[in-house]
Amino acid sequence: MKQKKAWRVVREVIDEADIVVEVVDARDPIGTRNLKVERLVKESGKKLLIVMNKADLVPKEWAEEYKRKSDVPMVFISARKRKGTGILRKEIKKIAKGLFDEGKEKVKVALVGYPNVGKSTIINVLKGKHAVGVAPIPGYTKGKQLIRLSKKIWLIDSPGVVPIDDFDELVIRGGFPADKIEDPVKPALKLIKHILETRKEALTEKYDIQEFESEEQILEAIGRKKGLLRKGGEVDIEEAARYFLREWQTGKFTLFGREEKREEEFQWAYSDILEEIERELLLDPRRILWKFREKIEPSNVKRVGIKEIEGFTVGIATGFKKCDGGIKLLEKLTGKKVIASECFGKKWKGVIVILE
């Protein structure tokens, strides 16, 4: 029922829009594009624009080549880093101009896509300072709004969340643990097919597979490479499939290897505490911890604060599973070495450091 309702909302959003923006994860474009959505858009006569979000996590050359081969207008952006959003606006205006030339007086833009590809972030970026009003439309669905992007272009402030109604796709996106799958071979083969269509070098380079004729042969080669064998030397194909899915779900295997390594995400914090530390000239991590322990208790959110004080740098980092993670991040951010530190916390750790 939930999937039926979700698809109904997606269809409503598509029907209401003039331009449909399908948001896709640039790291897995084949897996996060939805052909059913694209078919619905085309059948309804609406304009389609594909936005590859998280493009900062893929090589520029690859992104340009993928775009060149596409028969649908495409923009690569990083909404989180506010990169490429200006290009996205220009592309929307370009498509809208064609509709205005056909006699349209107002153009509505809607975003659709799978969960966690960044739709809401893009909506917020587009709204930004350019959003100057909300349309008072009689009978408009409760909870929805039209946000004015320009004089004649409006954004439907309600993303169409595409349900994952295929179990294999659910597994590929990490929605079902690889170790608990009764039949892991089918989703593993589907994932291999996605990768071959997107960037087959990801497989051939990592697992040193020189020749293959099918997805099954690749999976067998991976199992043999990892020593997942039954008695007699036959590859345990189910265990090979579970291993491969587990590597993908946990991010150990990606399309672009090291180039796709996610940057450390954290929140800047503790500026008020660091100012007080400076006023009192506290340069002993233990004394700092004793005074501010309750205010810097670690949680599962990474928080970091840094301040130069009397020729030294004081750093606070919390929200790590191990204290070393906080120390390494502070050293990376400052380019300096820790000369004194204090670790604290139970499940989630924090560190207070003095850097030279």
C-alpha positions as CSV (number, residue, x, y, z in Angstrom):
1,M,0.0,0.0,0.0
2,K,2.8,2.4,0.9
3,Q,4.4,1.8,-2.5
4,K,1.1,2.4,-4.3
5,K,0.7,5.6,-2.4
6,A,4.2,6.7,-3.1
7,W,3.8,6.1,-6.8
8,R,0.5,8.0,-6.8
9,V,2.3,11.0,-5.3
10,V,5.1,10.7,-7.9
11,R,2.5,10.7,-10.7
12,E,0.7,13.7,-9.2
13,V,4.0,15.6,-9.1
14,I,4.8,14.7,-12.7
15,D,1.2,15.6,-13.8
16,E,1.4,19.0,-12.1
17,A,4.9,19.9,-13.4
18,D,6.0,21.3,-16.7
19,I,9.7,20.3,-16.1
20,V,10.6,17.2,-14.2
21,V,14.0,17.0,-12.6
22,E,15.1,13.5,-11.9
23,V,17.8,13.6,-9.2
24,V,20.4,10.8,-9.5
25,D,23.4,9.8,-7.4
26,A,26.4,10.4,-9.7
27,R,28.3,7.5,-8.0
28,D,25.7,5.0,-9.3
29,P,23.8,6.6,-12.1
30,I,22.5,3.4,-13.6
31,G,21.3,2.2,-10.3
32,T,19.6,5.4,-9.3
33,R,18.0,6.4,-12.6
34,N,14.4,5.1,-12.8
35,L,13.3,4.1,-16.2
36,K,9.6,4.0,-15.1
37,V,9.8,7.6,-14.0
38,E,11.5,8.7,-17.2
39,R,8.8,6.8,-19.2
40,L,6.0,8.5,-17.3
41,V,7.5,11.9,-17.9
42,K,7.9,11.3,-21.6
43,E,4.4,9.8,-22.0
44,S,2.9,12.9,-20.2
45,G,4.7,15.2,-22.7
46,K,6.7,16.9,-19.9
47,K,10.3,18.0,-20.2
48,L,12.9,15.9,-18.4
49,L,16.2,17.0,-16.9
50,I,18.5,14.7,-15.1
51,V,20.6,16.1,-12.3
52,M,23.6,14.0,-11.2
53,N,24.1,15.0,-7.5
54,K,27.3,14.3,-5.5
55,A,29.4,14.9,-8.6
56,D,32.3,16.0,-6.4
57,L,32.7,12.2,-5.6
58,V,33.4,11.2,-9.2
59,P,36.1,12.2,-11.7
60,K,35.3,15.2,-13.9
61,E,36.4,13.4,-17.1
62,W,34.1,10.5,-16.4
63,A,31.1,12.8,-15.7
64,E,31.7,14.7,-18.9
65,E,31.9,11.5,-20.9
66,Y,28.6,10.2,-19.4
67,K,26.9,13.5,-20.1
68,R,28.1,13.5,-23.7
69,K,26.5,10.0,-24.3
70,S,23.2,11.0,-22.8
71,D,20.1,11.7,-24.9
72,V,18.5,13.6,-22.0
73,P,19.7,17.0,-20.8
74,M,22.0,16.5,-17.9
75,V,23.7,18.6,-15.2
76,F,26.3,17.5,-12.7
77,I,26.2,19.2,-9.3
78,S,27.2,18.9,-5.7
79,A,24.3,20.4,-3.7
80,R,26.0,19.9,-0.4
81,K,29.0,21.9,-1.6
82,R,26.9,24.4,-3.6
83,K,28.8,23.5,-6.8
84,G,27.0,23.5,-10.2
85,T,23.8,24.9,-8.8
86,G,24.1,28.0,-11.0
87,I,24.4,25.8,-14.0
88,L,21.3,23.9,-12.9
89,R,19.4,27.2,-12.7
90,K,20.6,28.1,-16.2
91,E,19.5,24.7,-17.6
92,I,16.1,25.1,-16.1
93,K,15.7,28.5,-17.5
94,K,16.9,27.3,-20.9
95,I,14.2,24.5,-21.0
96,A,11.6,26.9,-19.6
97,K,12.3,29.4,-22.4
98,G,11.2,26.8,-25.0
99,L,7.9,26.4,-23.1
100,F,7.4,30.1,-22.9
101,D,8.0,30.3,-26.7
102,E,5.2,27.7,-27.0
103,G,2.8,30.0,-25.1
104,K,3.3,28.9,-21.5
105,E,2.8,31.8,-19.1
106,K,4.1,30.0,-16.0
107,V,6.4,27.0,-15.7
108,K,6.4,24.6,-12.8
109,V,9.4,22.5,-11.9
110,A,9.3,19.3,-9.8
111,L,12.0,17.0,-8.4
112,V,11.7,13.3,-8.3
113,G,14.1,10.4,-7.4
114,Y,14.9,7.7,-5.0
115,P,15.4,8.3,-1.3
116,N,18.8,9.8,-0.2
117,V,19.9,11.1,-3.6
118,G,19.6,14.7,-2.4
119,K,16.3,16.0,-3.6
120,S,15.4,18.0,-0.5
121,T,18.9,19.6,-0.4
122,I,18.6,20.7,-4.1
123,I,15.1,22.1,-3.3
124,N,16.6,24.1,-0.5
125,V,19.5,25.3,-2.6
126,L,17.2,26.4,-5.4
127,K,14.8,28.1,-3.0
128,G,17.7,30.0,-1.3
129,K,17.7,33.8,-1.5
130,H,16.2,33.6,-5.0
131,A,12.8,32.3,-3.6
132,V,10.8,35.5,-3.1
133,G,7.3,34.1,-2.4
134,V,4.8,31.4,-2.1
135,A,1.9,31.0,-4.5
136,P,-1.6,31.3,-2.9
137,I,-3.3,28.6,-5.0
138,P,-6.9,27.7,-4.1
139,G,-7.3,24.0,-3.6
140,Y,-3.6,23.3,-3.6
141,T,-2.7,20.1,-1.7
142,K,-2.1,20.7,2.0
143,G,1.6,20.6,2.8
144,K,2.6,21.6,-0.7
145,Q,3.8,25.0,-1.9
146,L,4.9,26.7,-5.0
147,I,8.1,28.6,-4.5
148,R,8.9,31.4,-6.9
149,L,12.3,30.9,-8.5
150,S,11.9,33.7,-11.0
151,K,9.1,35.9,-12.5
152,K,7.6,33.0,-14.4
153,I,9.3,29.9,-13.0
154,W,8.0,28.1,-9.9
155,L,9.3,25.2,-7.9
156,I,6.9,22.5,-6.5
157,D,8.2,22.3,-2.9
158,S,7.4,18.6,-2.6
159,P,9.8,16.0,-3.9
160,G,8.4,12.9,-5.5
161,V,10.1,10.1,-3.6
162,V,10.3,7.1,-5.9
163,P,9.7,3.9,-3.9
164,I,12.2,1.0,-4.2
165,D,9.7,-1.7,-5.2
166,D,12.2,-4.1,-6.6
167,F,13.8,-6.3,-3.9
168,D,17.1,-6.6,-5.8
169,E,17.4,-2.8,-6.0
170,L,16.6,-2.6,-2.3
171,V,19.5,-4.9,-1.6
172,I,21.8,-2.9,-3.9
173,R,21.0,0.3,-2.1
174,G,21.7,-1.3,1.3
175,G,18.1,-1.6,2.4
176,F,18.5,-5.3,3.2
177,P,21.7,-6.7,4.8
178,A,23.7,-8.9,2.4
179,D,24.3,-11.6,5.1
180,K,20.5,-12.1,5.6
181,I,19.6,-12.6,2.0
182,E,18.3,-16.1,1.3
183,D,19.2,-15.9,-2.4
184,P,22.0,-13.3,-2.9
185,V,23.0,-14.3,-6.4
186,K,20.3,-12.5,-8.3
187,P,20.9,-9.0,-6.7
188,A,24.7,-9.5,-7.0
189,L,24.4,-10.3,-10.7
190,K,22.1,-7.2,-11.2
191,L,24.7,-5.1,-9.4
192,I,27.4,-6.4,-11.6
193,K,25.3,-5.5,-14.6
194,H,24.8,-1.9,-13.3
195,I,28.6,-1.6,-12.9
196,L,29.4,-3.0,-16.3
197,E,27.0,-0.4,-17.9
198,T,28.5,2.4,-15.8
199,R,32.2,1.7,-15.4
200,K,33.3,-1.8,-15.9
201,E,36.9,-0.9,-15.0
202,A,35.8,-0.8,-11.4
203,L,35.5,-4.5,-11.6
204,T,38.3,-5.5,-13.9
205,E,40.8,-3.3,-12.0
206,K,39.9,-4.3,-8.5
207,Y,39.6,-8.0,-9.1
208,D,42.1,-8.4,-12.0
209,I,39.5,-9.9,-14.3
210,Q,40.9,-9.9,-17.8
211,E,38.3,-11.9,-19.8
212,F,34.6,-12.6,-19.2
213,E,31.5,-13.4,-21.2
214,S,28.8,-12.9,-18.5
215,E,28.0,-11.5,-15.1
216,E,28.1,-15.1,-13.7
217,Q,31.7,-15.5,-14.8
218,I,32.6,-12.2,-13.1
219,L,31.0,-13.3,-9.9
220,E,32.7,-16.7,-10.1
221,A,36.1,-14.9,-10.7
222,I,35.5,-12.7,-7.6
223,G,34.7,-15.8,-5.5
224,R,37.9,-17.6,-6.7
225,K,40.0,-14.4,-6.1
226,K,38.7,-14.2,-2.5
227,G,39.1,-18.0,-1.9
228,L,35.4,-18.6,-1.4
229,L,35.6,-22.3,-2.5
230,R,33.8,-25.5,-1.6
231,K,35.5,-28.8,-1.3
232,G,36.9,-29.8,-4.6
233,G,37.8,-26.3,-5.6
234,E,34.4,-25.2,-6.8
235,V,33.4,-21.6,-6.1
236,D,30.8,-21.1,-3.5
237,I,28.7,-18.8,-5.7
238,E,26.3,-17.8,-2.9
239,E,29.1,-16.8,-0.6
240,A,30.8,-14.9,-3.4
241,A,27.5,-13.0,-4.0
242,R,27.1,-12.2,-0.3
243,Y,30.7,-11.0,-0.1
244,F,30.4,-8.8,-3.2
245,L,27.1,-7.2,-2.0
246,R,28.6,-6.7,1.5
247,E,31.6,-4.8,-0.1
248,W,29.2,-2.6,-2.1
249,Q,26.8,-1.9,0.8
250,T,29.6,-0.9,3.2
251,G,31.4,1.3,0.7
252,K,34.5,-0.8,0.6
253,F,34.0,-1.3,-3.2
254,T,33.0,1.7,-5.2
255,L,33.0,2.7,-8.9
256,F,36.0,4.9,-8.5
257,G,38.1,3.4,-5.8
258,R,40.1,5.9,-3.9
259,E,38.8,8.8,-5.9
260,E,35.4,8.3,-4.5
261,K,36.5,8.3,-0.8
262,R,34.0,10.4,1.1
263,E,35.3,13.5,2.7
264,E,35.0,13.6,6.5
265,E,31.7,15.2,7.4
266,F,31.4,17.2,10.6
267,Q,29.8,20.3,12.2
268,W,31.9,23.2,13.3
269,A,31.2,23.9,17.0
270,Y,32.5,24.9,20.4
271,S,33.4,28.5,19.4
272,D,32.0,29.8,22.7
273,I,34.0,27.2,24.7
274,L,37.2,28.0,22.9
275,E,36.8,31.7,23.5
276,E,36.5,31.0,27.2
277,I,39.5,28.7,27.0
278,E,41.4,31.7,25.5
279,R,40.2,34.1,28.1
280,E,41.4,31.8,30.9
281,L,44.5,30.7,28.9
282,L,43.8,27.0,29.5
283,L,46.4,25.0,27.6
284,D,46.1,21.7,29.5
285,P,43.7,19.2,27.9
286,R,42.8,17.7,31.4
287,R,41.9,21.1,32.9
288,I,39.8,21.9,29.8
289,L,38.0,18.6,30.1
290,W,37.4,19.0,33.8
291,K,35.9,22.5,33.2
292,F,33.8,21.8,30.1
293,R,33.0,18.1,30.3
294,E,29.2,18.5,30.4
295,K,29.2,20.9,27.4
296,I,31.2,18.6,25.1
297,E,29.8,15.2,25.9
298,P,30.2,13.2,22.6
299,S,27.3,11.9,20.6
300,N,27.0,10.2,17.2
301,V,27.4,13.6,15.4
302,K,30.9,14.7,14.6
303,R,31.7,18.2,16.0
304,V,34.9,20.0,15.7
305,G,36.3,23.3,17.0
306,I,39.8,24.8,16.6
307,K,41.4,28.0,17.9
308,E,44.9,29.6,17.9
309,I,45.8,30.6,21.5
310,E,49.2,32.0,22.5
311,G,51.2,30.3,19.7
312,F,49.4,27.0,20.1
313,T,46.3,25.5,18.6
314,V,43.6,24.1,20.8
315,G,41.3,21.5,19.1
316,I,38.1,19.8,20.3
317,A,36.6,16.9,18.3
318,T,33.7,14.7,19.4
319,G,31.5,12.0,17.9
320,F,34.1,9.4,17.0
321,K,34.2,5.6,17.6
322,K,37.9,5.8,18.5
323,C,39.9,8.8,19.8
324,D,42.4,8.3,17.0
325,G,39.8,9.4,14.5
326,G,39.4,12.8,16.2
327,I,43.1,13.3,16.6
328,K,43.8,12.5,12.9
329,L,41.0,14.8,11.7
330,L,42.3,17.7,13.8
331,E,45.9,17.1,12.5
332,K,44.5,17.0,9.0
333,L,42.5,20.2,9.4
334,T,45.4,22.2,11.0
335,G,48.4,20.6,9.3
336,K,50.0,20.4,12.8
337,K,51.0,17.6,15.2
338,V,49.4,16.9,18.5
339,I,51.7,17.4,21.5
340,A,49.1,16.8,24.3
341,S,45.7,15.2,24.3
342,E,42.9,13.9,26.5
343,C,40.4,11.3,25.4
344,F,37.0,10.9,26.9
345,G,33.5,9.4,26.3
346,K,32.1,5.9,26.4
347,K,30.3,4.6,23.2
348,W,31.1,7.8,21.4
349,K,34.6,9.4,22.0
350,G,35.9,12.9,22.1
351,V,39.4,14.4,22.2
352,I,40.8,17.7,23.4
353,V,44.2,18.4,22.0
354,I,47.0,20.9,21.9
355,L,48.8,21.2,18.6
356,E,52.2,22.7,18.1
